[in-house]
Amino acid sequence: MNTATHLSESSPYDKLYIYYLNGRLENSPGRLGSSFIGNWEEGDTSFLFFSEPSLDQIDAILSRHPQLTLKDQYCMSFDEWHGEPLKPFRAGRFVVMPPWRRSQCVDGEVSILLDPGVVFGVGNHPTTQDCLTCIDNLFDSQEVHSTLDLGTGTGVLSIASALLGSRRNIAVDNNFLAAKTARNNVMINHLEDRVYVACAKAENSIDCKTDLIVANIHYEVMRQLIGTPGFMNKKWFILSGLLRTEARRIEAQLSSHSAVIVEKLVRDGVWHTFLGSIG
């Protein structure tokens, strides 16, 4: 029986003012005032987020960095940016909820507070939900003491592992704003002693020795990691973010390295997630 009751309905920002720049600021835009939320670097572009109109600050940045150009600007609500109003959802025994819209949990459920900020993805993507289900299934049958989460995003998968008993959890994302968002979520779940967040590349972090590796990342990065000594020194893996053809290739690659898939989750015939063991 679903006993969830919403305790609050207010999101953290009324409006978002987004400035789309050609070029990278390398996460050092300088002092931009209290309305500055963060800078999302993507390829050779930068998205600067503010809670108030901030064209004067953008003009100041452009004057200091002539290699940058303003390509576009947008104003939208917080919910519009994320594509829908954020609300609690369930995956396995987890109930994932925004801090401003909490839900009550029934016996046996585990709550995760998740503030996505302005990071792409709010945790309810099919691959994230299936990773949460796999974490639930694995921890239900095995003792997992440490986890490496590559492409952590908001940090939800590392937080889930910690809440189920993993004592040492390393959450890695190559995007500065994602890592900052993950750290905030670690703090609001009071897991600073169990989850360490690093801004780094997956290939530079794979050698961390942990029981479990969770990687909900791009196929090209994933295929380069499988079979490396860092991957092979893990006991279990959860791999996701794979389309049908990519999943077949990863499955063949795992088989060639004696890694065994014990559970496959497929959403809508499109998104594939693997839970398996190594060695």
C-alpha positions in Angstrom: 0.0 0.0 0.0 1.3 3.4 -0.9 1.2 5.7 2.1 3.2 8.6 0.6 2.0 12.0 1.6 3.6 15.2 0.2 4.8 17.5 2.9 6.0 20.4 0.8 5.5 21.5 -2.8 8.0 24.3 -3.2 11.0 23.9 -5.5 14.3 25.7 -4.7 14.1 28.3 -7.6 11.1 30.2 -9.0 12.9 30.9 -12.3 16.1 29.8 -13.9 18.1 32.2 -16.1 20.4 30.2 -18.4 23.1 31.7 -20.5 24.5 29.4 -23.3 28.1 30.3 -24.2 30.4 29.0 -26.9 33.6 28.1 -25.2 34.6 26.8 -21.8 35.1 28.7 -18.6 36.8 25.7 -17.0 34.5 26.2 -13.9 36.2 29.5 -12.9 33.8 32.3 -13.8 34.9 34.5 -10.9 32.5 36.2 -8.4 29.1 36.4 -9.9 26.9 37.2 -6.9 24.5 35.3 -4.8 22.1 34.5 -7.7 24.8 32.4 -9.5 23.9 28.7 -9.2 26.5 27.0 -11.3 28.3 26.4 -14.6 27.7 23.2 -16.6 30.5 22.5 -19.0 29.6 20.3 -22.0 32.0 19.8 -24.9 33.1 23.3 -26.0 30.1 25.0 -24.5 29.2 26.4 -21.1 25.7 26.8 -19.5 25.7 29.4 -16.7 22.7 29.2 -14.4 21.3 32.1 -12.3 18.2 32.6 -10.1 17.8 36.2 -11.3 18.4 38.0 -14.6 22.2 38.4 -14.9 23.1 39.8 -18.3 25.4 42.3 -16.7 27.5 39.5 -15.2 27.6 37.7 -18.5 28.8 40.8 -20.3 31.5 41.1 -17.7 32.6 37.6 -18.3 32.7 38.1 -22.1 34.8 41.2 -21.7 37.3 39.2 -19.6 37.3 36.2 -21.9 37.1 37.4 -25.5 37.3 33.8 -26.7 33.8 33.3 -25.4 30.6 34.3 -27.2 27.0 34.3 -26.0 25.0 31.9 -28.2 21.6 32.1 -26.5 19.8 32.8 -23.3 16.7 31.2 -21.7 14.3 31.8 -18.8 12.2 29.0 -17.5 10.9 27.5 -14.3 12.8 24.9 -12.4 10.3 22.2 -13.3 10.5 23.2 -17.0 14.2 22.8 -17.0 13.9 19.2 -15.7 11.0 18.5 -18.0 8.4 17.8 -15.3 7.6 18.6 -11.7 9.9 16.7 -9.4 8.2 14.1 -7.3 9.1 11.0 -5.3 9.6 7.7 -7.1 10.3 4.1 -6.1 12.9 1.7 -7.3 13.4 -1.5 -5.5 13.1 -0.7 -1.8 14.2 2.9 -2.4 12.0 5.9 -2.3 13.8 8.8 -3.9 12.4 12.2 -3.1 13.3 15.9 -3.5 14.0 17.6 -0.1 11.2 20.0 -0.7 8.6 17.3 -1.5 9.2 14.5 1.0 7.2 11.4 1.3 6.6 9.0 4.2 8.0 5.4 3.7 6.4 2.2 4.6 8.3 -0.4 6.7 11.2 -1.8 4.8 11.6 1.1 2.4 14.8 3.3 2.3 14.4 7.0 1.7 17.0 9.0 -0.4 16.8 12.8 -0.5 17.9 14.0 -3.9 18.3 17.6 -5.0 19.3 17.5 -8.6 20.1 21.2 -8.7 20.4 22.1 -12.4 22.3 18.9 -13.3 20.8 16.9 -16.2 18.8 14.0 -14.9 16.7 13.8 -11.7 17.2 10.1 -10.9 14.0 8.8 -12.6 15.6 7.8 -15.9 15.0 4.1 -16.6 18.7 3.3 -16.4 19.0 5.0 -13.0 16.0 3.2 -11.7 17.3 -0.2 -12.9 20.7 0.5 -11.3 18.9 1.1 -8.0 17.0 -2.1 -8.4 20.2 -4.0 -9.1 21.8 -2.4 -6.1 18.9 -3.5 -4.0 19.0 -7.1 -5.4 22.8 -7.4 -4.9 22.9 -6.1 -1.3 19.9 -8.4 -0.5 22.1 -11.5 -1.1 25.7 -10.4 -0.8 27.9 -8.4 1.6 29.2 -5.3 -0.2 31.7 -3.3 1.8 32.8 -0.8 -0.9 31.5 0.7 -4.1 32.9 2.7 -7.0 30.3 4.7 -8.9 31.5 6.1 -12.2 29.5 8.9 -13.8 27.8 9.5 -10.5 25.7 12.5 -11.6 23.6 13.5 -8.6 25.3 10.8 -6.5 22.1 8.8 -6.0 23.7 5.3 -6.7 26.5 5.9 -4.2 24.1 7.1 -1.6 21.9 4.1 -2.2 24.9 1.8 -1.7 25.9 3.5 1.5 22.4 3.4 2.9 22.3 -0.4 2.4 25.6 -0.9 4.3 28.5 -0.2 2.0 31.0 1.5 4.3 33.3 3.0 1.6 31.8 4.6 -1.5 33.7 6.6 -4.1 31.5 8.7 -6.4 33.2 10.0 -9.6 32.1 12.4 -12.2 34.1 14.3 -14.8 31.7 17.3 -14.6 32.5 19.8 -11.9 28.9 20.9 -11.4 27.7 17.2 -11.2 30.4 16.5 -8.5 29.3 19.6 -6.6 25.7 18.5 -6.8 26.6 15.0 -5.6 28.5 16.4 -2.6 25.4 18.4 -1.6 23.2 15.3 -1.8 25.7 13.3 0.3 25.5 16.0 3.0 21.7 16.2 3.0 21.6 12.4 3.5 24.2 12.7 6.3 26.7 10.3 4.6 29.9 12.4 4.6 31.6 9.6 6.5 30.7 7.0 3.9 30.6 8.7 0.5 33.6 10.5 -1.1 32.9 12.5 -4.2 35.7 13.2 -6.8 35.7 15.3 -9.9 37.7 13.0 -12.2 37.6 10.9 -15.3 36.3 7.3 -15.1 39.5 5.9 -16.7 41.6 7.6 -14.1 39.5 6.2 -11.2 38.9 2.6 -12.3 41.9 1.3 -10.3 40.2 2.1 -7.0 39.9 -1.3 -5.3 36.3 -1.9 -4.3 33.9 -4.8 -4.1 31.4 -3.3 -6.6 31.7 -1.1 -9.6 28.6 0.8 -10.8 28.9 2.5 -14.2 25.9 4.2 -15.8 28.1 5.9 -18.5 28.7 6.3 -22.2 29.3 3.1 -24.1 32.7 4.3 -25.5 34.0 4.9 -22.0 32.6 1.6 -20.7 34.1 -0.6 -23.4 37.5 0.8 -22.7 37.2 0.0 -19.0 36.1 -3.6 -19.2 39.0 -6.0 -19.0 41.4 -3.5 -17.5 43.1 -4.6 -14.2 41.1 -2.0 -12.4 37.8 -3.5 -13.6 38.9 -7.1 -13.1 39.8 -6.5 -9.4 36.2 -5.9 -8.5 33.8 -8.7 -7.3 30.6 -7.4 -8.9 29.5 -4.9 -11.5 26.4 -3.0 -12.5 26.6 -1.6 -16.0 23.9 0.6 -17.6 23.1 3.3 -20.1 23.4 0.8 -22.9 21.3 0.6 -26.1 20.5 -2.7 -27.7 23.5 -3.0 -30.0 25.9 -1.6 -27.4 24.5 -4.1 -24.8 25.3 -7.0 -27.1 28.8 -5.8 -27.6 29.4 -5.3 -23.9 27.9 -8.7 -23.1 30.4 -10.3 -25.5 33.3 -8.3 -24.1 32.3 -9.4 -20.6 32.1 -13.0 -21.6 35.6 -12.9 -23.1 37.0 -11.8 -19.7 35.1 -14.5 -17.7 32.7 -12.0 -16.2 29.3 -13.5 -15.6 26.0 -11.6 -16.0 23.5 -12.8 -13.4 20.7 -10.4 -14.1 19.6 -8.4 -17.2 17.1 -5.6 -17.0 15.6 -4.1 -20.2 13.3 -1.1 -20.4 11.0 -0.8 -23.4 13.4 -3.0 -25.4 15.8 0.0 -25.5 17.8 0.5 -22.2 19.9 -2.4 -20.9 21.4 -2.9 -17.4 23.6 -5.8 -16.4 24.3 -7.1 -12.9 27.1 -9.6 -12.7 30.2 -11.1 -11.0 33.9 -11.0 -11.9 36.3 -13.9 -11.5 
